[in-house]
């Protein structure tokens, strides 16, 4: 019997995940179907129960359900527990296992697809919400020289930094507190690019050869990429590769097979910009 997987979100029609996982399944000869399903904002738990009862094997979870998915799980991976959010579910009888592959996807995209090492680098993470929280532990696992979390509200950034200080020293503050600091990698985990909002980045943030990375993606440059290019970033990248790499990590969690991603990324980029 063909195994069934889904991605739940609201909205969900825009999701690239069905095309990505279909490509992974073809390339790895895995017998599965992957669908996008809209869940009502107040109906996520019911949607999960119905899918689980129907024999669904696993699910991805996107906005706005990642924290609710976390609370529904009967067992969590260490990285999901750290993130406080779940984007990958595995159903095994009554058990709901929750994982978070976002951080692994980010790290893989930066280190493999962009060939940019993270070890020994000075990293600035912009934002202190769920997207930031999900990637901090995986970033720290690469042993950067430093990690600074910047947010419009300093207290939220400092609290988030403190929550991960048992792994390695992490500092936090508002955007102004990054003035007179220099970074090798600047990662945007805010939603500014979705709203077209400009972030108040002090001048001089970007070290020689630096990378500016936006977790958001779209056709052409995101507003964050345009801003940071003007401010001296040597390289700019969006989050399309992260999307595909986190999907590949989820596929591995489900199937025990790690799909190749380069051709899928190239095809999706071409279709996005076509």
N, C-alpha and C positions, 0 to 999 in steps of 0.2 A: 504494500500500500504506500502511495506517495505521501511523504511527510509534509505537514502544513505548518508554515511560519507566517507571522504577520508583523506589521508595524502599526501601533496604535498612536494616534495623535489627534489634535484638534487645533488648527486645520491640518489636513493630511494630503489633500489632492496634489499638492506641489511636490510630494516626496519623491526623491530619486532612488530610494531604497529598493523598491521592487525590481527596477532595471539592474541595479548593482548586484543584487543577490541572484537574479536570473543569470547574469553573466558568470558569476562565481560558480553556480551550479552546473552550467554548461561546460565550463573549463575543467571542472573537477569531477564530472560525471556523477554528480550527486542527484538522487531522485527526490526532489522537493518542489513545493509550490510556495511562493512568498507573495503575500498580498498587503496592500495598504487598507486600513480600516479606520473609519472615523468613529471615535467614541465620544459620547456626550460628555460635556464638562463635568457633570455630576453622575456620570454613568460608567466610569472607568472600571470600578470593581466588578460590576455586573458583566461588562464586556469580557473581562479576564475570566470570570467564572464560566461564562458560556463557551468561550473558546477552549478553555481547559477541559470542560465536560465533553466537548465535541472531539477531543483527541488531539488538539493542537500540541505541537512539540515545543515551540518556543516563540518568543515575541521580542521585538524591539519596542522601545517606548520613547516617544519624543514629547516635545512641549504640548501641553502643560502638565504631564503626568509622571515625570521622573521621581519626584518626591513621594507621590502617592504609591507608586510601584515599590519604592523602598519599604514603605510601611506594610505592604501586603505580603512581602516575602517571608517565608519560613526559615530560610537560610541565606546568608550573604557571603560573597567573596570579601576578602580583606579590602580590596580597592573600592568596592561598593560601600562598605561600612565607613571607610574614610571619606568618601565623597558625599555621603548622606543622600545619595540619589542613585537610581538604577535605570539603565537604558537597555539591558538585555535580561530576558527571563528565560528560564528553562523549567519545563513542567515534567515532573516525574511522579506519577500517582498524585497523592495529595500535596506533595512538596512543591513549593515555588522557590527556585533558586534565583537569586538576583546578582547580577554583575554590572560593572560599569566599565565600558571599553573606550570611553572618550579620551582619557588621558593617554592610554596606550596608542590610540590613533593619532593623537597630536604628536607624541614623541616619535612614532614611526615615520610620520610625514616629514617632520623636520630633519631627522637624522638620516633617513634613507632616501626619500624622494628629493629632498632639497640638499642632501649631502652636507648638512650643517651640524657639527658636533654640539652637544649640550654640556658635556663634561667640562668643567673649568670655566664656563662662561658666566658672565654677569647678566641675569635675566630680570626683566621688568614685566610683571603681569598686571594688566590693566583690568580693573573690575573686581568686585568682591562678592558676586552672586554665585548661583549654582554652577554656571559654566566654569568659573575660576576654581571653585572648590573641587570640581571633578578632576582637575588636571594637576593640582599642586603636588600630591604624593608621587605620581609618576615622574613629574619634572625633578623633584628632589632625589628620586632614585637614580637619576643620571649623574648625580654629584656635581651640580654647577658650583661655580665659585661663590655665587650669592643669588638670592631671590628676594625681590622687593615687590610687594603687592600695593598698587596705588588705586585709590578709589576717590570719588568726589567726597564721600564722608570718611574721614580718617579713622573714626572709631571702629567702623565695620571692617576696614582693612586690617587694623591692628588686632582685632579679635580673631579674624581669620588666620592671620600669621601666627598668633599664639597657639591656635588649635593644631598646628602642624610642627611646632617647635621641638617636639620630642624626636622628630626625624632628623632635623638639621636646623640651624639658625635661619629664621625667616623674619624679615622686617616688613612693616606696613605703614601706610600714611596716606595723606591726600596727594593730589597731583603736584601741588606746589612743593612738596617735600622731596620730589625727585630733581629739583633744580640743583645744578652743580654736580649732578651724578652722571655717569656715563655707562651705557649698557651695550652689550653685544647682541642681545636678542630682546625685542619688545613684542609681547603677545597681547593682542586685544581680545579680552573675554567679555567685553561689554556688548550691548546691543546697538551701539551708536551707528554702526553701518546700516542697520535695518531702517533706522529712522532718519538717516542722513545727517545726524548730529555730529558736530565737530568736537573732539576732545581737547581740553585745555592743556596740551603738552608743552612744558617749558622748552625753550631752545637748548640745543647742545646735548640732547639725550643720547644721540647715536654715535657709538664708537666707530672707528675705522673698520670697514668690512661688515657692518652690522646688518641684522635681518629684522625687518618689521613684518609680523605675522598676524593676520586677521582671521579669527575663527569663523567669521561670516564669509559668504561667497556670493557671487552673482555674475552677471555678464560684464566682462571687462573689470577694471579696477574698482574696488570698494572705496568709499570716501576715506576710510582709514589709510588705505594704501596710498591714495593720492596725497593726503596730508603728510604722511611720513616720508614719502619720496621728496616732497618739497623741503622737509626739515633735515634731510641729509642721510636717510637710511640708504645703505648701499644696495640692499635687495629687499623686495617686497613680495609677499605671497598671501594668497587667500586660503580659506579653509576647505576647499574642495577635496584636497588630498586627505585631510583629516577625516572628512565624511566617509571616504572610501576605506581608509585604513581602520577606522573604528568598526565599520561593517565587516571587514575581513577578520578582525579580532572576534566579533560576535559569531561569525560563521565558524571559526575555529572552536569556540566554546561549544557550539551546537554539534558540529560534525566531526571534530578532531582532525580537520583538514585545513591547512592554511592556504587560501587561494592567492595566486599571483594578482597583483593590483595594477601594474604599470599600464597594460593595454586598456583596462577598464577606466583608469584615470584619463588616459589620452582620449578615449572615445567620448567620455562624459564631458570633458572640456570642449571638445569639438562641437558637440551637440548644444552645449550651453552658449557658445559664442557664435554658432552658425546662424 
